[in-house]
């Protein structure tokens, strides 16, 4: 019984942490759901990239359901890597998962 309790306390926080973004959307408290609908009079809202904040971790690439985001990271002799961000506007579904996954807030929303 003691081993079972230790396993639960060890694994359960990791599982919750990895499911936090999808759970927030399922509960209706995701990034785009807090604000107005992603479909507005201005059209779809797309992520805006701030290169000064990006660290090149590629979490936005991993979480994008439409595979619309590509990040190219080149490590040079500088301390900060050179990051190039590509967004396929044809594939982007404006779900906001990339914005929510970014730990450095390098992605924000903007209207079309």
Secondary structure, 3 states (H helix, E strand, C coil): CHHHHHHHHHHHHHHHHHCHHHHHHHHCCCHHHHCCCCEECCEECEEEECCCCCCCCCHHHHHCCCCCEEEEEECCCCCCCEEEEEECCCCCCCCCHHHHHCCCCCEEEECC
